[in-house]
């Protein structure tokens, strides 16, 4: 495939960028909030799993220690 000259390339880029549907400010804020909320829930979940495993291992090691 032949490479377009720089002028054609810029025209093609502009054409493709014009097709992009940009999110609204509200959509960006909503999505950002959801990402932060899910990150917090994931952190809490893994903290609880870590606590459970640590407590369980400590209990098992105290039985044999």
KEFI-25442 format. One record per residue: residue number from 1; x, y, z of N, C-alpha, C, O in turn. Coordinates in Angstrom, 3 decimals. Layout:
<nodes>
<i = NUM | nX = X | nY = Y | nZ = Z | caX = X | caY = Y | caZ = Z | cX = X | cY = Y | cZ = Z | oX = X | oY = Y | oZ = Z>
...
</nodes>
This chain:
<nodes>
<i = 1 | nX = 0.848 | nY = -1.182 | nZ = 0.000 | caX = 0.000 | caY = 0.000 | caZ = 0.000 | cX = 0.886 | cY = 1.235 | cZ = 0.000 | oX = 1.805 | oY = 1.346 | oZ = 0.811>
<i = 2 | nX = 0.616 | nY = 2.140 | nZ = -0.889 | caX = 1.409 | caY = 3.362 | caZ = -1.012 | cX = 1.095 | cY = 4.316 | cZ = 0.134 | oX = -0.047 | oY = 4.430 | oZ = 0.577>
<i = 3 | nX = 2.115 | nY = 4.982 | nZ = 0.591 | caX = 1.919 | caY = 5.969 | caZ = 1.653 | cX = 1.373 | cY = 7.257 | cZ = 1.055 | oX = 1.857 | oY = 7.720 | oZ = 0.022>
<i = 4 | nX = 0.359 | nY = 7.841 | nZ = 1.706 | caX = -0.176 | caY = 9.118 | caZ = 1.182 | cX = 0.809 | cY = 10.246 | cZ = 1.469 | oX = 1.629 | oY = 10.152 | oZ = 2.383>
<i = 5 | nX = 0.721 | nY = 11.284 | nZ = 0.700 | caX = 1.591 | caY = 12.435 | caZ = 0.987 | cX = 1.083 | cY = 13.119 | cZ = 2.258 | oX = -0.043 | oY = 12.866 | oZ = 2.686>
<i = 6 | nX = 1.895 | nY = 13.977 | nZ = 2.859 | caX = 1.504 | caY = 14.591 | caZ = 4.139 | cX = 0.159 | cY = 15.320 | cZ = 4.099 | oX = -0.599 | oY = 15.274 | oZ = 5.068>
<i = 7 | nX = -0.134 | nY = 15.981 | nZ = 3.002 | caX = -1.407 | caY = 16.700 | caZ = 2.902 | cX = -2.580 | cY = 15.720 | cZ = 2.948 | oX = -3.560 | oY = 15.965 | oZ = 3.652>
<i = 8 | nX = -2.493 | nY = 14.621 | nZ = 2.212 | caX = -3.552 | caY = 13.601 | caZ = 2.224 | cX = -3.681 | cY = 12.981 | cZ = 3.617 | oX = -4.783 | oY = 12.726 | oZ = 4.103>
<i = 9 | nX = -2.527 | nY = 12.746 | nZ = 4.243 | caX = -2.543 | caY = 12.155 | caZ = 5.583 | cX = -3.304 | cY = 13.046 | cZ = 6.562 | oX = -4.132 | oY = 12.560 | oZ = 7.333>
<i = 10 | nX = -3.026 | nY = 14.339 | nZ = 6.530 | caX = -3.709 | caY = 15.279 | caZ = 7.432 | cX = -5.205 | cY = 15.309 | cZ = 7.139 | oX = -6.016 | oY = 15.369 | oZ = 8.064>
<i = 11 | nX = -5.573 | nY = 15.267 | nZ = 5.874 | caX = -6.993 | caY = 15.228 | caZ = 5.516 | cX = -7.655 | cY = 13.965 | cZ = 6.065 | oX = -8.770 | oY = 14.023 | oZ = 6.582>
<i = 12 | nX = -6.975 | nY = 12.831 | nZ = 5.954 | caX = -7.529 | caY = 11.573 | caZ = 6.454 | cX = -7.665 | cY = 11.591 | cZ = 7.978 | oX = -8.651 | oY = 11.105 | oZ = 8.531>
<i = 13 | nX = -6.674 | nY = 12.150 | nZ = 8.634 | caX = -6.733 | caY = 12.247 | caZ = 10.103 | cX = -7.906 | cY = 13.117 | cZ = 10.520 | oX = -8.663 | oY = 12.750 | oZ = 11.420>
<i = 14 | nX = -8.066 | nY = 14.271 | nZ = 9.875 | caX = -9.191 | caY = 15.156 | caZ = 10.204 | cX = -10.525 | cY = 14.463 | cZ = 9.961 | oX = -11.467 | oY = 14.615 | oZ = 10.738>
<i = 15 | nX = -10.594 | nY = 13.700 | nZ = 8.873 | caX = -11.821 | caY = 12.975 | caZ = 8.551 | cX = -12.151 | cY = 11.952 | cZ = 9.638 | oX = -13.305 | oY = 11.813 | oZ = 10.043>
<i = 16 | nX = -11.129 | nY = 11.241 | nZ = 10.101 | caX = -11.355 | caY = 10.224 | caZ = 11.136 | cX = -11.696 | cY = 10.860 | cZ = 12.483 | oX = -12.561 | oY = 10.361 | oZ = 13.202>
<i = 17 | nX = -11.028 | nY = 11.949 | nZ = 12.825 | caX = -11.305 | caY = 12.632 | caZ = 14.103 | cX = -12.724 | cY = 13.187 | cZ = 14.107 | oX = -13.361 | oY = 13.243 | oZ = 15.159>
<i = 18 | nX = -13.217 | nY = 13.591 | nZ = 12.965 | caX = -14.586 | caY = 14.125 | caZ = 12.883 | cX = -15.620 | cY = 13.042 | cZ = 13.183 | oX = -16.743 | oY = 13.356 | oZ = 13.577>
<i = 19 | nX = -15.260 | nY = 11.775 | nZ = 13.002 | caX = -16.183 | caY = 10.667 | caZ = 13.254 | cX = -16.262 | cY = 10.298 | cZ = 14.740 | oX = -17.181 | oY = 9.595 | oZ = 15.159>
<i = 20 | nX = -15.305 | nY = 10.771 | nZ = 15.526 | caX = -15.256 | caY = 10.418 | caZ = 16.940 | cX = -16.428 | cY = 11.058 | cZ = 17.673 | oX = -16.726 | oY = 12.236 | oZ = 17.472>
<i = 21 | nX = -17.091 | nY = 10.275 | nZ = 18.526 | caX = -18.164 | caY = 10.802 | caZ = 19.370 | cX = -17.561 | cY = 10.997 | cZ = 20.759 | oX = -17.323 | oY = 10.030 | oZ = 21.482>
<i = 22 | nX = -17.314 | nY = 12.258 | nZ = 21.126 | caX = -16.681 | caY = 12.553 | caZ = 22.399 | cX = -17.718 | cY = 12.495 | cZ = 23.524 | oX = -18.856 | oY = 12.922 | oZ = 23.333>
<i = 23 | nX = -17.338 | nY = 11.973 | nZ = 24.692 | caX = -18.288 | caY = 11.917 | caZ = 25.807 | cX = -18.571 | cY = 13.313 | cZ = 26.357 | oX = -17.761 | oY = 14.234 | oZ = 26.247>
<i = 24 | nX = -19.755 | nY = 13.426 | nZ = 26.953 | caX = -20.104 | caY = 14.704 | caZ = 27.579 | cX = -19.390 | cY = 14.808 | cZ = 28.927 | oX = -18.861 | oY = 13.821 | oZ = 29.439>
<i = 25 | nX = -19.384 | nY = 15.992 | nZ = 29.482 | caX = -18.741 | caY = 16.203 | caZ = 30.785 | cX = -19.394 | cY = 15.314 | cZ = 31.851 | oX = -18.713 | oY = 14.743 | oZ = 32.703>
<i = 26 | nX = -20.718 | nY = 15.210 | nZ = 31.787 | caX = -21.439 | caY = 14.394 | caZ = 32.765 | cX = -21.035 | cY = 12.918 | cZ = 32.639 | oX = -20.841 | oY = 12.239 | oZ = 33.648>
<i = 27 | nX = -20.910 | nY = 12.429 | nZ = 31.409 | caX = -20.505 | caY = 11.041 | caZ = 31.205 | cX = -19.097 | cY = 10.783 | cZ = 31.756 | oX = -18.837 | oY = 9.744 | oZ = 32.363>
<i = 28 | nX = -18.206 | nY = 11.736 | nZ = 31.536 | caX = -16.832 | caY = 11.590 | caZ = 32.042 | cX = -16.832 | cY = 11.562 | cZ = 33.565 | oX = -16.164 | oY = 10.723 | oZ = 34.171>
<i = 29 | nX = -17.575 | nY = 12.473 | nZ = 34.186 | caX = -17.614 | caY = 12.518 | caZ = 35.648 | cX = -18.256 | cY = 11.258 | cZ = 36.227 | oX = -17.785 | oY = 10.729 | oZ = 37.233>
<i = 30 | nX = -19.324 | nY = 10.778 | nZ = 35.599 | caX = -19.987 | caY = 9.564 | caZ = 36.066 | cX = -19.059 | cY = 8.368 | cZ = 35.955 | oX = -18.947 | oY = 7.577 | oZ = 36.892>
<i = 31 | nX = -18.403 | nY = 8.232 | nZ = 34.833 | caX = -17.486 | caY = 7.107 | caZ = 34.634 | cX = -16.314 | cY = 7.177 | cZ = 35.605 | oX = -15.895 | oY = 6.159 | oZ = 36.156>
<i = 32 | nX = -15.789 | nY = 8.378 | nZ = 35.812 | caX = -14.682 | caY = 8.546 | caZ = 36.754 | cX = -15.110 | cY = 8.156 | cZ = 38.163 | oX = -14.369 | oY = 7.480 | oZ = 38.876>
<i = 33 | nX = -16.298 | nY = 8.580 | nZ = 38.561 | caX = -16.812 | caY = 8.212 | caZ = 39.880 | cX = -16.977 | cY = 6.712 | cZ = 40.029 | oX = -16.671 | oY = 6.149 | oZ = 41.080>
<i = 34 | nX = -17.462 | nY = 6.064 | nZ = 38.977 | caX = -17.626 | caY = 4.616 | caZ = 39.030 | cX = -16.278 | cY = 3.911 | cZ = 39.147 | oX = -16.154 | oY = 2.926 | oZ = 39.875>
<i = 35 | nX = -15.280 | nY = 4.404 | nZ = 38.442 | caX = -13.941 | caY = 3.805 | caZ = 38.517 | cX = -13.388 | cY = 3.933 | cZ = 39.936 | oX = -12.855 | oY = 2.967 | oZ = 40.482>
<i = 36 | nX = -13.513 | nY = 5.114 | nZ = 40.532 | caX = -13.023 | caY = 5.304 | caZ = 41.903 | cX = -13.784 | cY = 4.421 | cZ = 42.890 | oX = -13.177 | oY = 3.839 | oZ = 43.789>
<i = 37 | nX = -15.105 | nY = 4.313 | nZ = 42.734 | caX = -15.903 | caY = 3.489 | caZ = 43.640 | cX = -15.513 | cY = 2.016 | cZ = 43.517 | oX = -15.349 | oY = 1.332 | oZ = 44.527>
<i = 38 | nX = -15.367 | nY = 1.534 | nZ = 42.299 | caX = -14.985 | caY = 0.132 | caZ = 42.114 | cX = -13.565 | cY = -0.133 | cZ = 42.602 | oX = -13.288 | oY = -1.209 | oZ = 43.133>
<i = 39 | nX = -12.669 | nY = 0.823 | nZ = 42.432 | caX = -11.304 | caY = 0.666 | caZ = 42.947 | cX = -11.328 | cY = 0.584 | cZ = 44.472 | oX = -10.599 | oY = -0.216 | oZ = 45.059>
<i = 40 | nX = -12.158 | nY = 1.402 | nZ = 45.115 | caX = -12.268 | caY = 1.366 | caZ = 46.579 | cX = -12.865 | cY = 0.043 | cZ = 47.044 | oX = -12.384 | oY = -0.552 | oZ = 48.008>
<i = 41 | nX = -13.921 | nY = -0.421 | nZ = 46.357 | caX = -14.522 | caY = -1.707 | caZ = 46.726 | cX = -13.541 | cY = -2.869 | cZ = 46.543 | oX = -13.491 | oY = -3.786 | oZ = 47.363>
<i = 42 | nX = -12.773 | nY = -2.817 | nZ = 45.472 | caX = -11.777 | caY = -3.858 | caZ = 45.235 | cX = -10.707 | cY = -3.837 | cZ = 46.321 | oX = -10.288 | oY = -4.892 | oZ = 46.798>
<i = 43 | nX = -10.265 | nY = -2.647 | nZ = 46.714 | caX = -9.261 | caY = -2.523 | caZ = 47.773 | cX = -9.800 | cY = -3.072 | cZ = 49.093 | oX = -9.086 | oY = -3.771 | oZ = 49.812>
<i = 44 | nX = -11.040 | nY = -2.762 | nZ = 49.411 | caX = -11.648 | caY = -3.279 | caZ = 50.647 | cX = -11.760 | cY = -4.798 | cZ = 50.582 | oX = -11.437 | oY = -5.484 | oZ = 51.553>
<i = 45 | nX = -12.212 | nY = -5.327 | nZ = 49.452 | caX = -12.358 | caY = -6.770 | caZ = 49.295 | cX = -11.030 | cY = -7.488 | cZ = 49.513 | oX = -10.956 | oY = -8.447 | oZ = 50.280>
<i = 46 | nX = -9.973 | nY = -7.018 | nZ = 48.831 | caX = -8.684 | caY = -7.693 | caZ = 48.965 | cX = -8.076 | cY = -7.495 | cZ = 50.350 | oX = -7.337 | oY = -8.358 | oZ = 50.824>
<i = 47 | nX = -8.373 | nY = -6.377 | nZ = 51.006 | caX = -7.917 | caY = -6.194 | caZ = 52.383 | cX = -8.583 | cY = -7.216 | cZ = 53.300 | oX = -7.933 | oY = -7.789 | oZ = 54.174>
<i = 48 | nX = -9.877 | nY = -7.439 | nZ = 53.098 | caX = -10.586 | caY = -8.428 | caZ = 53.919 | cX = -10.092 | cY = -9.847 | cZ = 53.638 | oX = -9.941 | oY = -10.645 | oZ = 54.563>
<i = 49 | nX = -9.837 | nY = -10.165 | nZ = 52.362 | caX = -9.296 | caY = -11.479 | caZ = 52.020 | cX = -7.922 | cY = -11.659 | cZ = 52.661 | oX = -7.626 | oY = -12.718 | oZ = 53.214>
<i = 50 | nX = -7.080 | nY = -10.621 | nZ = 52.586 | caX = -5.757 | caY = -10.678 | caZ = 53.197 | cX = -5.861 | cY = -10.886 | cZ = 54.704 | oX = -5.125 | oY = -11.690 | oZ = 55.276>
<i = 51 | nX = -6.766 | nY = -10.167 | nZ = 55.340 | caX = -6.968 | caY = -10.310 | caZ = 56.783 | cX = -7.416 | cY = -11.729 | cZ = 57.132 | oX = -6.934 | oY = -12.308 | oZ = 58.106>
<i = 52 | nX = -8.338 | nY = -12.292 | nZ = 56.343 | caX = -8.826 | caY = -13.650 | caZ = 56.602 | cX = -7.714 | cY = -14.673 | cZ = 56.433 | oX = -7.573 | oY = -15.577 | oZ = 57.257>
<i = 53 | nX = -6.931 | nY = -14.543 | nZ = 55.386 | caX = -5.835 | caY = -15.496 | caZ = 55.166 | cX = -4.790 | cY = -15.361 | cZ = 56.271 | oX = -4.303 | oY = -16.365 | oZ = 56.789>
<i = 54 | nX = -4.443 | nY = -14.122 | nZ = 56.634 | caX = -3.450 | caY = -13.894 | caZ = 57.681 | cX = -3.927 | cY = -14.476 | cZ = 59.012 | oX = -3.156 | oY = -15.118 | oZ = 59.725>
<i = 55 | nX = -5.207 | nY = -14.248 | nZ = 59.344 | caX = -5.764 | caY = -14.772 | caZ = 60.593 | cX = -5.787 | cY = -16.296 | cZ = 60.576 | oX = -5.440 | oY = -16.939 | oZ = 61.567>
<i = 56 | nX = -6.196 | nY = -16.871 | nZ = 59.447 | caX = -6.226 | caY = -18.326 | caZ = 59.334 | cX = -4.846 | cY = -18.943 | cZ = 59.445 | oX = -4.673 | oY = -19.940 | oZ = 60.145>
<i = 57 | nX = -3.874 | nY = -18.378 | nZ = 58.778 | caX = -2.509 | caY = -18.914 | caZ = 58.855 | cX = -1.929 | cY = -18.751 | cZ = 60.253 | oX = -1.244 | oY = -19.646 | oZ = 60.749>
<i = 58 | nX = -2.197 | nY = -17.616 | nZ = 60.892 | caX = -1.709 | caY = -17.425 | caZ = 62.260 | cX = -2.317 | cY = -18.479 | cZ = 63.187 | oX = -1.628 | oY = -19.025 | oZ = 64.049>
<i = 59 | nX = -3.597 | nY = -18.760 | nZ = 63.008 | caX = -4.252 | caY = -19.777 | caZ = 63.825 | cX = -3.649 | cY = -21.156 | cZ = 63.608 | oX = -3.404 | oY = -21.887 | oZ = 64.568>
<i = 60 | nX = -3.412 | nY = -21.510 | nZ = 62.366 | caX = -2.824 | caY = -22.824 | caZ = 62.053 | cX = -1.397 | cY = -22.906 | cZ = 62.587 | oX = -1.013 | oY = -23.928 | oZ = 63.156>
<i = 61 | nX = -0.607 | nY = -21.849 | nZ = 62.412 | caX = 0.770 | caY = -21.869 | caZ = 62.885 | cX = 0.844 | cY = -21.894 | cZ = 64.421 | oX = 1.775 | oY = -22.474 | oZ = 64.980>
<i = 62 | nX = -0.122 | nY = -21.275 | nZ = 65.104 | caX = -0.141 | caY = -21.307 | caZ = 66.567 | cX = -0.495 | cY = -22.701 | cZ = 67.075 | oX = -0.069 | oY = -23.073 | oZ = 68.168>
<i = 63 | nX = -1.260 | nY = -23.480 | nZ = 66.316 | caX = -1.592 | caY = -24.857 | caZ = 66.714 | cX = -0.336 | cY = -25.731 | cZ = 66.715 | oX = -0.174 | oY = -26.594 | oZ = 67.578>
<i = 64 | nX = 0.543 | nY = -25.505 | nZ = 65.749 | caX = 1.721 | caY = -26.345 | caZ = 65.608 | cX = 2.974 | cY = -25.688 | cZ = 66.181 | oX = 4.057 | oY = -26.270 | oZ = 66.123>
<i = 65 | nX = 2.841 | nY = -24.505 | nZ = 66.721 | caX = 4.027 | caY = -23.777 | caZ = 67.186 | cX = 4.194 | cY = -23.741 | cZ = 68.625 | oX = 5.157 | oY = -23.155 | oZ = 69.121>
</nodes>
